[in-house]
Amino acid sequence: MMVQMNRRKFMAVAAATVFAPRFSVAQEDAGYTILTAEKSAMQILGAGAAKTPVWRFLKDRPLAVLHAKQGQPFRGRFINSLDQEVWLHWFGVRGAAEAMTVNALHGEDNAVEISFTPPDAGTFWFGPMTHASEQRDMGLYGLLIVEEVLPQEFIDVPLIVDDWMIDDAGQPKGKFGDLNAAIGDGRMGNWFTLNGSYKTHVPVDRARPARLRLLNAANVRQMNVLFKGADVYVIALDGQPVSPKALGQEALKLAPGQRADLLLVDMKAQVVVALDLFEDIVEIGYLDGVGQQVPHELPDNFSLPANPLSVLGDVAAARQIPIAIAGGAKGGLKSAKVGDVELDMRGLLEKGLAWAFNGIAGVGGPTLFEAKKGETIILAIDNTTSFPQPLHIHGHVWQLIEADGLPSENQPWRDTSVVPGLSKIKLAMVADNVGLWVLQSLVAERADAGLLGAFRVVEATP
């Protein structure tokens, strides 16, 4: 079993990160959201098949989708009806540090309040930060759509792609918290869903261009998503606008936790959504056009409104902070610090740990680095393992500037970047959000097994 994070120690280390918010998708009354984590069941195998036990934020709806507005307060309450604590994080939201992660114990008496103001418009998500191997794999996640200040003339279509490790009877396979999965590829599913169903049909009104808000919620699998039956343009990645790019016949590659906003400009009666699995192409769902197609053309100068991001300083003069990833099968990890104690590999494995940043496993030990507010820094990531690593940074965005010694120019701002196996990359960022934050793998099993580290941004002294 994976080590259960000591709540008191985590609170001490991440006090600035953790508040007590609550998300809601179940009820949105007068701007106040009520969200409940609870057990449910879904027909993941398809209509008429046996139901699969799942954990959900909204058991009577196929999707957990929340809506907020840029620059306006978002308030709500979170009730944890599960028999284990839930550490929830708003992935990609650059809100105040004390409001972006919440710990909720079981029961309505332990319900927690949320209050934050999202500075950015875009597509974000919420889900477990710890115990993710089980909680995320059981379906405990949702989308947060933050609408622009000036409404866009699109029809929002939320899409969540996932894979599930289940048997022919729809029951979960294997053990959660399995060390073999943690040191290897992770919990790779064998059954694909779109919006929680197999080969689901999603109605789309064709009176206006559809804005697909796509999330990869899988524990470990990169999703290579194909669309057939429409002209598709990528207009945002990880919630940050990009210059529109036609997808054409290419697959859209999304690592776990990554999102993309896509425009369907010329939609036929049906758009097929499929996955390129390299050895096969698998259809996972269909977008069914409703009503008469109204012709639309994307203006040559179209782009979504830019979010209020800080401008990078002098990158050439910026401080470089080395971040080494070690662990997993043949990953070179011999020992790591857990809290204040240095443990050898045997001691780590006994605690369910097998990964580390800079020789630190989990957030109970020293911080990875400290930066001053407004400082431009470069994270020099060295992935010493053979596994590709999707890394997510809390409360900030970054920009790829170098890959294996070669400059990377004009890269988009993102909050999740993939470091290929046995590779080095450099990510530039402005540390503009004060507080205690986390850098983590978005492979659920690796985060649970130690690939989760804290960093701090402090006020700049005069």
Secondary structure, DSSP 8 states (H G I E B T S, - for coil): ------HHHHHHHSTTTEE-----SSEEETTEEEEEEEEEEE-TT-TTS--EEEEES-TTSS--EEEEETTS-EEEEEEE-SSS-EEEEEET----GGGSEEEE-BSGGG-EEEEE--SS-EEEEEEESSSHHHHTTTT--EEEEEE-SS--S-EEEEEEEEEE-B-TTS-B-S-TT-HHHHHTT----SEEEETTBTTEEEEEETTS-EEEEEEE--SS--EEEEEESS-EEEEEETTEEEEEEE-TTS-EEE-TT-EEEEEESS--SEEEEEEE-SS-EEEEEEEEEES--------TT-------------GGGSEEEEEEEEESTT----EEEETTEEEEHHHHHHTT--EEETTB-SSSS--S-EEETTEEEEEEEEE-SSS-EEEEETT--BEEEEETTEE--S---BSEEEE-TTEEEEEEEEE-S-EEEEEEESSHHHHHTT-EEEEEEE----
